[in-house]
Amino acid sequence: MNDKQLVAEHAASLVEDSMIVGLGTGSTANYFIEALSRRQRDEGLRITTVASSTISAIKAAEHGLPLLDISQLGHLDLYVDGADEITPGLTLLKGRGQDLVMEKLLARAAERFVVVADKSKQVSRIGEKFVIPVEVMPAAWKIVRHALEKANGEAELRLNASKDNVAVTAHGSYVLDVRFPDWLDDAELDILLNNTPGVVEHGVFRGLASLVLIADQGQVDVVHA
């Protein structure tokens, strides 16, 4: 069992009967879906799930997990997802994919947001390894870029995989990939992006993680918020 599988199994063990569980997106989240499905089959676990993306919904359906549309969601007991970066203060960077709005919506809605990752995702500050994705209104992307550049950011419009058109998120937005100077801390970044008109959502997840599970060479380190 590799580290991603190990940490996913640990997260699946936290799920209790009758819970509504949010399913993240990505390779570690896929292992979580598989582990949850096994518990449902082997233990008769009664759960309902809601997916953060179309691909996760497809994966869940393939594994026989009952799915709820977000429009039917009144509350969420647990949300399990990965992260691209994790700081010592448990601020996360997410959203290298195209589902920022749904991911943050589920993270905020959940009673507990459990993050699953391996040791490589630990950083000293947000933006240390990756650009910060900022989802923007298509008509306002130039205005937002200008505002972020005035705040010392370097912003590039994200293109699709073939580089022949603009990338469009699941929410129908454009994405600016932004680098900020290292003297801007997590709180300043979060406030700046929250207060920039035209920003739909962004990849700084501050104050949302309840628990972080870090796998490292066959061991799981549990970090509480």
TIKE-795952 format. One record per residue (C-alpha): residue number from 1; x, y, z. Coordinates in Angstrom, 3 decimals. Layout:
REM TIKE-795952
<gupa><pos>NUM</pos><xx>X</xx><yy>Y</yy><zz>Z</zz></gupa>
...
This chain:
REM TIKE-795952
<gupa><pos>1</pos><xx>0.000</xx><yy>0.000</yy><zz>0.000</zz></gupa>
<gupa><pos>2</pos><xx>1.467</xx><yy>3.368</yy><zz>-1.008</zz></gupa>
<gupa><pos>3</pos><xx>1.279</xx><yy>6.532</yy><zz>1.127</zz></gupa>
<gupa><pos>4</pos><xx>-1.723</xx><yy>7.941</yy><zz>-0.746</zz></gupa>
<gupa><pos>5</pos><xx>-3.672</xx><yy>4.736</yy><zz>-0.199</zz></gupa>
<gupa><pos>6</pos><xx>-2.645</xx><yy>4.646</yy><zz>3.448</zz></gupa>
<gupa><pos>7</pos><xx>-3.836</xx><yy>8.154</yy><zz>4.235</zz></gupa>
<gupa><pos>8</pos><xx>-7.059</xx><yy>7.581</yy><zz>2.273</zz></gupa>
<gupa><pos>9</pos><xx>-7.800</xx><yy>4.449</yy><zz>4.295</zz></gupa>
<gupa><pos>10</pos><xx>-7.234</xx><yy>6.427</yy><zz>7.502</zz></gupa>
<gupa><pos>11</pos><xx>-9.675</xx><yy>9.123</yy><zz>6.341</zz></gupa>
<gupa><pos>12</pos><xx>-12.273</xx><yy>6.496</yy><zz>5.396</zz></gupa>
<gupa><pos>13</pos><xx>-12.082</xx><yy>5.087</yy><zz>8.928</zz></gupa>
<gupa><pos>14</pos><xx>-13.402</xx><yy>8.434</yy><zz>10.231</zz></gupa>
<gupa><pos>15</pos><xx>-16.707</xx><yy>8.055</yy><zz>8.389</zz></gupa>
<gupa><pos>16</pos><xx>-19.625</xx><yy>7.026</yy><zz>10.588</zz></gupa>
<gupa><pos>17</pos><xx>-23.003</xx><yy>5.515</yy><zz>9.799</zz></gupa>
<gupa><pos>18</pos><xx>-25.646</xx><yy>7.869</yy><zz>8.321</zz></gupa>
<gupa><pos>19</pos><xx>-23.097</xx><yy>10.576</yy><zz>7.435</zz></gupa>
<gupa><pos>20</pos><xx>-23.283</xx><yy>12.799</yy><zz>4.360</zz></gupa>
<gupa><pos>21</pos><xx>-19.737</xx><yy>12.789</yy><zz>3.007</zz></gupa>
<gupa><pos>22</pos><xx>-18.160</xx><yy>15.188</yy><zz>0.524</zz></gupa>
<gupa><pos>23</pos><xx>-15.806</xx><yy>13.614</yy><zz>-1.994</zz></gupa>
<gupa><pos>24</pos><xx>-12.749</xx><yy>15.525</yy><zz>-3.136</zz></gupa>
<gupa><pos>25</pos><xx>-10.996</xx><yy>15.351</yy><zz>-6.478</zz></gupa>
<gupa><pos>26</pos><xx>-7.598</xx><yy>13.924</yy><zz>-7.387</zz></gupa>
<gupa><pos>27</pos><xx>-5.520</xx><yy>10.800</yy><zz>-6.972</zz></gupa>
<gupa><pos>28</pos><xx>-5.650</xx><yy>10.649</yy><zz>-3.161</zz></gupa>
<gupa><pos>29</pos><xx>-9.377</xx><yy>11.435</yy><zz>-3.173</zz></gupa>
<gupa><pos>30</pos><xx>-9.872</xx><yy>8.553</yy><zz>-5.601</zz></gupa>
<gupa><pos>31</pos><xx>-8.273</xx><yy>6.185</yy><zz>-3.100</zz></gupa>
<gupa><pos>32</pos><xx>-10.641</xx><yy>7.573</yy><zz>-0.459</zz></gupa>
<gupa><pos>33</pos><xx>-13.643</xx><yy>6.841</yy><zz>-2.687</zz></gupa>
<gupa><pos>34</pos><xx>-12.425</xx><yy>3.271</yy><zz>-3.149</zz></gupa>
<gupa><pos>35</pos><xx>-11.850</xx><yy>2.794</yy><zz>0.590</zz></gupa>
<gupa><pos>36</pos><xx>-15.266</xx><yy>4.240</yy><zz>1.425</zz></gupa>
<gupa><pos>37</pos><xx>-16.904</xx><yy>1.923</yy><zz>-1.084</zz></gupa>
<gupa><pos>38</pos><xx>-15.252</xx><yy>-1.086</yy><zz>0.541</zz></gupa>
<gupa><pos>39</pos><xx>-16.534</xx><yy>-0.041</yy><zz>3.951</zz></gupa>
<gupa><pos>40</pos><xx>-20.021</xx><yy>0.357</yy><zz>2.540</zz></gupa>
<gupa><pos>41</pos><xx>-19.865</xx><yy>-3.119</yy><zz>0.993</zz></gupa>
<gupa><pos>42</pos><xx>-18.101</xx><yy>-4.975</yy><zz>3.802</zz></gupa>
<gupa><pos>43</pos><xx>-19.607</xx><yy>-3.284</yy><zz>6.858</zz></gupa>
<gupa><pos>44</pos><xx>-23.023</xx><yy>-2.254</yy><zz>5.565</zz></gupa>
<gupa><pos>45</pos><xx>-22.112</xx><yy>1.389</yy><zz>6.184</zz></gupa>
<gupa><pos>46</pos><xx>-25.076</xx><yy>3.638</yy><zz>5.334</zz></gupa>
<gupa><pos>47</pos><xx>-23.829</xx><yy>6.887</yy><zz>3.828</zz></gupa>
<gupa><pos>48</pos><xx>-24.701</xx><yy>9.496</yy><zz>1.233</zz></gupa>
<gupa><pos>49</pos><xx>-22.064</xx><yy>11.347</yy><zz>-0.765</zz></gupa>
<gupa><pos>50</pos><xx>-21.775</xx><yy>14.587</yy><zz>-2.692</zz></gupa>
<gupa><pos>51</pos><xx>-18.984</xx><yy>15.063</yy><zz>-5.257</zz></gupa>
<gupa><pos>52</pos><xx>-16.805</xx><yy>18.131</yy><zz>-5.756</zz></gupa>
<gupa><pos>53</pos><xx>-16.427</xx><yy>17.452</yy><zz>-9.483</zz></gupa>
<gupa><pos>54</pos><xx>-17.903</xx><yy>15.494</yy><zz>-12.367</zz></gupa>
<gupa><pos>55</pos><xx>-14.955</xx><yy>13.113</yy><zz>-12.396</zz></gupa>
<gupa><pos>56</pos><xx>-15.420</xx><yy>12.313</yy><zz>-8.700</zz></gupa>
<gupa><pos>57</pos><xx>-19.139</xx><yy>11.791</yy><zz>-9.243</zz></gupa>
<gupa><pos>58</pos><xx>-18.341</xx><yy>9.302</yy><zz>-12.007</zz></gupa>
<gupa><pos>59</pos><xx>-15.822</xx><yy>7.521</yy><zz>-9.767</zz></gupa>
<gupa><pos>60</pos><xx>-18.317</xx><yy>7.346</yy><zz>-6.905</zz></gupa>
<gupa><pos>61</pos><xx>-21.060</xx><yy>5.980</yy><zz>-9.147</zz></gupa>
<gupa><pos>62</pos><xx>-18.701</xx><yy>3.326</yy><zz>-10.505</zz></gupa>
<gupa><pos>63</pos><xx>-18.050</xx><yy>2.199</yy><zz>-6.930</zz></gupa>
<gupa><pos>64</pos><xx>-21.713</xx><yy>2.138</yy><zz>-5.947</zz></gupa>
<gupa><pos>65</pos><xx>-21.729</xx><yy>5.113</yy><zz>-3.582</zz></gupa>
<gupa><pos>66</pos><xx>-25.115</xx><yy>6.887</yy><zz>-3.257</zz></gupa>
<gupa><pos>67</pos><xx>-24.801</xx><yy>10.400</yy><zz>-4.679</zz></gupa>
<gupa><pos>68</pos><xx>-26.676</xx><yy>13.535</yy><zz>-3.718</zz></gupa>
<gupa><pos>69</pos><xx>-26.814</xx><yy>16.626</yy><zz>-5.929</zz></gupa>
<gupa><pos>70</pos><xx>-25.578</xx><yy>19.760</yy><zz>-4.199</zz></gupa>
<gupa><pos>71</pos><xx>-28.968</xx><yy>21.415</yy><zz>-4.791</zz></gupa>
<gupa><pos>72</pos><xx>-30.423</xx><yy>18.844</yy><zz>-2.368</zz></gupa>
<gupa><pos>73</pos><xx>-27.740</xx><yy>19.376</yy><zz>0.241</zz></gupa>
<gupa><pos>74</pos><xx>-28.845</xx><yy>20.858</yy><zz>3.554</zz></gupa>
<gupa><pos>75</pos><xx>-25.735</xx><yy>20.018</yy><zz>5.542</zz></gupa>
<gupa><pos>76</pos><xx>-22.498</xx><yy>18.081</yy><zz>5.205</zz></gupa>
<gupa><pos>77</pos><xx>-20.939</xx><yy>16.028</yy><zz>7.976</zz></gupa>
<gupa><pos>78</pos><xx>-17.495</xx><yy>15.399</yy><zz>6.520</zz></gupa>
<gupa><pos>79</pos><xx>-15.520</xx><yy>16.536</yy><zz>3.487</zz></gupa>
<gupa><pos>80</pos><xx>-12.321</xx><yy>14.730</yy><zz>2.490</zz></gupa>
<gupa><pos>81</pos><xx>-9.986</xx><yy>16.182</yy><zz>-0.127</zz></gupa>
<gupa><pos>82</pos><xx>-6.337</xx><yy>16.681</yy><zz>-0.926</zz></gupa>
<gupa><pos>83</pos><xx>-4.264</xx><yy>19.855</yy><zz>-1.170</zz></gupa>
<gupa><pos>84</pos><xx>-1.408</xx><yy>21.144</yy><zz>-3.311</zz></gupa>
<gupa><pos>85</pos><xx>0.317</xx><yy>22.920</yy><zz>-0.421</zz></gupa>
<gupa><pos>86</pos><xx>-0.110</xx><yy>22.816</yy><zz>3.364</zz></gupa>
<gupa><pos>87</pos><xx>1.495</xx><yy>25.340</yy><zz>5.713</zz></gupa>
<gupa><pos>88</pos><xx>2.368</xx><yy>24.756</yy><zz>9.398</zz></gupa>
<gupa><pos>89</pos><xx>-0.736</xx><yy>26.812</yy><zz>10.277</zz></gupa>
<gupa><pos>90</pos><xx>-2.860</xx><yy>24.480</yy><zz>8.084</zz></gupa>
<gupa><pos>91</pos><xx>-3.608</xx><yy>27.029</yy><zz>5.412</zz></gupa>
<gupa><pos>92</pos><xx>-4.020</xx><yy>25.150</yy><zz>2.136</zz></gupa>
<gupa><pos>93</pos><xx>-3.440</xx><yy>25.836</yy><zz>-1.517</zz></gupa>
<gupa><pos>94</pos><xx>-5.977</xx><yy>24.088</yy><zz>-3.727</zz></gupa>
<gupa><pos>95</pos><xx>-7.426</xx><yy>24.430</yy><zz>-7.187</zz></gupa>
<gupa><pos>96</pos><xx>-4.771</xx><yy>23.412</yy><zz>-9.684</zz></gupa>
<gupa><pos>97</pos><xx>-7.723</xx><yy>21.657</yy><zz>-11.308</zz></gupa>
<gupa><pos>98</pos><xx>-10.894</xx><yy>23.396</yy><zz>-12.396</zz></gupa>
<gupa><pos>99</pos><xx>-13.297</xx><yy>23.002</yy><zz>-9.456</zz></gupa>
<gupa><pos>100</pos><xx>-12.417</xx><yy>25.759</yy><zz>-7.000</zz></gupa>
<gupa><pos>101</pos><xx>-15.949</xx><yy>26.985</yy><zz>-6.343</zz></gupa>
<gupa><pos>102</pos><xx>-17.352</xx><yy>23.575</yy><zz>-5.441</zz></gupa>
<gupa><pos>103</pos><xx>-14.283</xx><yy>22.589</yy><zz>-3.410</zz></gupa>
<gupa><pos>104</pos><xx>-14.420</xx><yy>25.678</yy><zz>-1.199</zz></gupa>
<gupa><pos>105</pos><xx>-18.205</xx><yy>25.484</yy><zz>-0.942</zz></gupa>
<gupa><pos>106</pos><xx>-18.004</xx><yy>21.931</yy><zz>0.419</zz></gupa>
<gupa><pos>107</pos><xx>-15.030</xx><yy>22.761</yy><zz>2.662</zz></gupa>
<gupa><pos>108</pos><xx>-16.969</xx><yy>25.613</yy><zz>4.267</zz></gupa>
<gupa><pos>109</pos><xx>-20.231</xx><yy>23.660</yy><zz>4.505</zz></gupa>
<gupa><pos>110</pos><xx>-18.758</xx><yy>20.603</yy><zz>6.216</zz></gupa>
<gupa><pos>111</pos><xx>-18.793</xx><yy>20.070</yy><zz>9.954</zz></gupa>
<gupa><pos>112</pos><xx>-15.284</xx><yy>18.628</yy><zz>9.501</zz></gupa>
<gupa><pos>113</pos><xx>-12.915</xx><yy>19.135</yy><zz>6.583</zz></gupa>
<gupa><pos>114</pos><xx>-10.255</xx><yy>16.414</yy><zz>6.569</zz></gupa>
<gupa><pos>115</pos><xx>-7.246</xx><yy>16.957</yy><zz>4.323</zz></gupa>
<gupa><pos>116</pos><xx>-5.331</xx><yy>13.963</yy><zz>2.968</zz></gupa>
<gupa><pos>117</pos><xx>-1.818</xx><yy>14.391</yy><zz>1.591</zz></gupa>
<gupa><pos>118</pos><xx>1.735</xx><yy>13.122</yy><zz>1.602</zz></gupa>
<gupa><pos>119</pos><xx>4.774</xx><yy>14.858</yy><zz>3.081</zz></gupa>
<gupa><pos>120</pos><xx>5.710</xx><yy>16.522</yy><zz>-0.231</zz></gupa>
<gupa><pos>121</pos><xx>2.740</xx><yy>18.898</yy><zz>0.146</zz></gupa>
<gupa><pos>122</pos><xx>4.129</xx><yy>20.576</yy><zz>3.270</zz></gupa>
<gupa><pos>123</pos><xx>5.507</xx><yy>24.089</yy><zz>2.694</zz></gupa>
<gupa><pos>124</pos><xx>6.525</xx><yy>27.082</yy><zz>4.767</zz></gupa>
<gupa><pos>125</pos><xx>4.176</xx><yy>29.491</yy><zz>2.954</zz></gupa>
<gupa><pos>126</pos><xx>1.393</xx><yy>29.460</yy><zz>0.379</zz></gupa>
<gupa><pos>127</pos><xx>2.726</xx><yy>29.844</yy><zz>-3.148</zz></gupa>
<gupa><pos>128</pos><xx>6.099</xx><yy>28.321</yy><zz>-2.305</zz></gupa>
<gupa><pos>129</pos><xx>5.855</xx><yy>25.587</yy><zz>-4.956</zz></gupa>
<gupa><pos>130</pos><xx>2.857</xx><yy>26.501</yy><zz>-7.090</zz></gupa>
<gupa><pos>131</pos><xx>1.079</xx><yy>29.509</yy><zz>-8.501</zz></gupa>
<gupa><pos>132</pos><xx>-2.125</xx><yy>30.573</yy><zz>-6.764</zz></gupa>
<gupa><pos>133</pos><xx>-5.213</xx><yy>29.945</yy><zz>-8.922</zz></gupa>
<gupa><pos>134</pos><xx>-7.736</xx><yy>32.781</yy><zz>-8.932</zz></gupa>
<gupa><pos>135</pos><xx>-11.069</xx><yy>32.070</yy><zz>-10.593</zz></gupa>
<gupa><pos>136</pos><xx>-12.486</xx><yy>35.222</yy><zz>-12.193</zz></gupa>
<gupa><pos>137</pos><xx>-15.527</xx><yy>36.452</yy><zz>-14.092</zz></gupa>
<gupa><pos>138</pos><xx>-14.648</xx><yy>36.071</yy><zz>-17.803</zz></gupa>
<gupa><pos>139</pos><xx>-15.605</xx><yy>39.655</yy><zz>-18.649</zz></gupa>
<gupa><pos>140</pos><xx>-13.512</xx><yy>41.030</yy><zz>-15.785</zz></gupa>
<gupa><pos>141</pos><xx>-10.269</xx><yy>39.060</yy><zz>-16.092</zz></gupa>
<gupa><pos>142</pos><xx>-8.189</xx><yy>42.016</yy><zz>-17.312</zz></gupa>
<gupa><pos>143</pos><xx>-9.521</xx><yy>44.271</yy><zz>-14.546</zz></gupa>
<gupa><pos>144</pos><xx>-8.747</xx><yy>41.620</yy><zz>-11.932</zz></gupa>
<gupa><pos>145</pos><xx>-5.287</xx><yy>41.017</yy><zz>-13.371</zz></gupa>
<gupa><pos>146</pos><xx>-4.540</xx><yy>44.736</yy><zz>-13.206</zz></gupa>
<gupa><pos>147</pos><xx>-5.735</xx><yy>44.924</yy><zz>-9.590</zz></gupa>
<gupa><pos>148</pos><xx>-3.583</xx><yy>41.947</yy><zz>-8.570</zz></gupa>
<gupa><pos>149</pos><xx>-0.554</xx><yy>43.352</yy><zz>-10.363</zz></gupa>
<gupa><pos>150</pos><xx>-1.014</xx><yy>46.612</yy><zz>-8.442</zz></gupa>
<gupa><pos>151</pos><xx>-0.801</xx><yy>44.437</yy><zz>-5.319</zz></gupa>
<gupa><pos>152</pos><xx>2.591</xx><yy>43.080</yy><zz>-6.496</zz></gupa>
<gupa><pos>153</pos><xx>1.196</xx><yy>39.913</yy><zz>-8.059</zz></gupa>
<gupa><pos>154</pos><xx>2.295</xx><yy>38.463</yy><zz>-11.397</zz></gupa>
<gupa><pos>155</pos><xx>-0.794</xx><yy>37.047</yy><zz>-13.115</zz></gupa>
<gupa><pos>156</pos><xx>-1.150</xx><yy>34.934</yy><zz>-16.241</zz></gupa>
<gupa><pos>157</pos><xx>-4.393</xx><yy>33.816</yy><zz>-17.860</zz></gupa>
<gupa><pos>158</pos><xx>-4.564</xx><yy>30.018</yy><zz>-17.760</zz></gupa>
<gupa><pos>159</pos><xx>-4.860</xx><yy>28.287</yy><zz>-21.142</zz></gupa>
<gupa><pos>160</pos><xx>-6.312</xx><yy>24.867</yy><zz>-21.869</zz></gupa>
<gupa><pos>161</pos><xx>-4.143</xx><yy>21.755</yy><zz>-22.177</zz></gupa>
<gupa><pos>162</pos><xx>-3.507</xx><yy>22.237</yy><zz>-25.889</zz></gupa>
<gupa><pos>163</pos><xx>-2.709</xx><yy>25.949</yy><zz>-25.368</zz></gupa>
<gupa><pos>164</pos><xx>-5.078</xx><yy>26.965</yy><zz>-28.145</zz></gupa>
<gupa><pos>165</pos><xx>-7.827</xx><yy>28.515</yy><zz>-26.025</zz></gupa>
<gupa><pos>166</pos><xx>-8.615</xx><yy>29.851</yy><zz>-22.571</zz></gupa>
<gupa><pos>167</pos><xx>-9.191</xx><yy>27.286</yy><zz>-19.810</zz></gupa>
<gupa><pos>168</pos><xx>-12.742</xx><yy>27.375</yy><zz>-18.457</zz></gupa>
<gupa><pos>169</pos><xx>-13.632</xx><yy>26.073</yy><zz>-14.996</zz></gupa>
<gupa><pos>170</pos><xx>-16.552</xx><yy>23.837</yy><zz>-14.104</zz></gupa>
<gupa><pos>171</pos><xx>-18.261</xx><yy>27.032</yy><zz>-12.893</zz></gupa>
<gupa><pos>172</pos><xx>-17.756</xx><yy>28.742</yy><zz>-16.275</zz></gupa>
<gupa><pos>173</pos><xx>-15.021</xx><yy>31.111</yy><zz>-15.134</zz></gupa>
<gupa><pos>174</pos><xx>-11.497</xx><yy>31.928</yy><zz>-16.299</zz></gupa>
<gupa><pos>175</pos><xx>-8.447</xx><yy>31.332</yy><zz>-14.119</zz></gupa>
<gupa><pos>176</pos><xx>-5.558</xx><yy>33.653</yy><zz>-13.411</zz></gupa>
<gupa><pos>177</pos><xx>-2.448</xx><yy>31.851</yy><zz>-12.143</zz></gupa>
<gupa><pos>178</pos><xx>-0.777</xx><yy>34.326</yy><zz>-9.817</zz></gupa>
<gupa><pos>179</pos><xx>2.571</xx><yy>34.597</yy><zz>-8.054</zz></gupa>
<gupa><pos>180</pos><xx>2.898</xx><yy>36.927</yy><zz>-5.093</zz></gupa>
<gupa><pos>181</pos><xx>6.049</xx><yy>38.067</yy><zz>-3.260</zz></gupa>
<gupa><pos>182</pos><xx>7.019</xx><yy>35.946</yy><zz>-0.286</zz></gupa>
<gupa><pos>183</pos><xx>6.524</xx><yy>38.788</yy><zz>2.182</zz></gupa>
<gupa><pos>184</pos><xx>2.744</xx><yy>38.510</yy><zz>1.776</zz></gupa>
<gupa><pos>185</pos><xx>1.516</xx><yy>36.057</yy><zz>4.408</zz></gupa>
<gupa><pos>186</pos><xx>-1.455</xx><yy>33.697</yy><zz>4.160</zz></gupa>
<gupa><pos>187</pos><xx>-3.882</xx><yy>36.034</yy><zz>5.901</zz></gupa>
<gupa><pos>188</pos><xx>-2.913</xx><yy>38.986</yy><zz>3.702</zz></gupa>
<gupa><pos>189</pos><xx>-3.315</xx><yy>36.882</yy><zz>0.563</zz></gupa>
<gupa><pos>190</pos><xx>-6.716</xx><yy>35.618</yy><zz>1.653</zz></gupa>
<gupa><pos>191</pos><xx>-7.986</xx><yy>39.112</yy><zz>2.495</zz></gupa>
<gupa><pos>192</pos><xx>-6.593</xx><yy>40.610</yy><zz>-0.715</zz></gupa>
<gupa><pos>193</pos><xx>-8.222</xx><yy>37.998</yy><zz>-2.934</zz></gupa>
<gupa><pos>194</pos><xx>-11.524</xx><yy>38.041</yy><zz>-1.034</zz></gupa>
<gupa><pos>195</pos><xx>-11.710</xx><yy>41.814</yy><zz>-1.431</zz></gupa>
<gupa><pos>196</pos><xx>-10.887</xx><yy>42.007</yy><zz>-5.153</zz></gupa>
<gupa><pos>197</pos><xx>-14.041</xx><yy>42.612</yy><zz>-7.236</zz></gupa>
<gupa><pos>198</pos><xx>-14.429</xx><yy>40.161</yy><zz>-10.112</zz></gupa>
<gupa><pos>199</pos><xx>-12.832</xx><yy>37.270</yy><zz>-8.218</zz></gupa>
<gupa><pos>200</pos><xx>-15.262</xx><yy>34.338</yy><zz>-8.091</zz></gupa>
<gupa><pos>201</pos><xx>-13.076</xx><yy>32.143</yy><zz>-5.868</zz></gupa>
<gupa><pos>202</pos><xx>-9.413</xx><yy>31.474</yy><zz>-5.160</zz></gupa>
<gupa><pos>203</pos><xx>-7.112</xx><yy>28.686</yy><zz>-4.041</zz></gupa>
<gupa><pos>204</pos><xx>-6.141</xx><yy>29.938</yy><zz>-0.572</zz></gupa>
<gupa><pos>205</pos><xx>-8.088</xx><yy>27.835</yy><zz>1.946</zz></gupa>
<gupa><pos>206</pos><xx>-7.426</xx><yy>29.506</yy><zz>5.300</zz></gupa>
<gupa><pos>207</pos><xx>-9.050</xx><yy>28.452</yy><zz>8.561</zz></gupa>
<gupa><pos>208</pos><xx>-11.045</xx><yy>25.656</yy><zz>6.945</zz></gupa>
<gupa><pos>209</pos><xx>-9.159</xx><yy>22.420</yy><zz>7.668</zz></gupa>
<gupa><pos>210</pos><xx>-10.300</xx><yy>20.558</yy><zz>10.797</zz></gupa>
<gupa><pos>211</pos><xx>-7.740</xx><yy>17.794</yy><zz>10.493</zz></gupa>
<gupa><pos>212</pos><xx>-4.772</xx><yy>17.097</yy><zz>8.224</zz></gupa>
<gupa><pos>213</pos><xx>-3.521</xx><yy>13.568</yy><zz>7.618</zz></gupa>
<gupa><pos>214</pos><xx>0.049</xx><yy>13.458</yy><zz>6.316</zz></gupa>
<gupa><pos>215</pos><xx>1.457</xx><yy>10.155</yy><zz>5.042</zz></gupa>
<gupa><pos>216</pos><xx>5.203</xx><yy>9.608</yy><zz>5.113</zz></gupa>
<gupa><pos>217</pos><xx>6.874</xx><yy>6.265</yy><zz>4.380</zz></gupa>
<gupa><pos>218</pos><xx>4.109</xx><yy>4.097</yy><zz>5.722</zz></gupa>
<gupa><pos>219</pos><xx>3.154</xx><yy>6.271</yy><zz>8.702</zz></gupa>
<gupa><pos>220</pos><xx>0.281</xx><yy>8.749</yy><zz>9.085</zz></gupa>
<gupa><pos>221</pos><xx>0.821</xx><yy>11.964</yy><zz>11.035</zz></gupa>
<gupa><pos>222</pos><xx>-2.437</xx><yy>13.454</yy><zz>12.351</zz></gupa>
<gupa><pos>223</pos><xx>-2.425</xx><yy>17.256</yy><zz>12.705</zz></gupa>
<gupa><pos>224</pos><xx>-5.392</xx><yy>18.940</yy><zz>14.391</zz></gupa>
<gupa><pos>225</pos><xx>-6.402</xx><yy>22.526</yy><zz>13.671</zz></gupa>
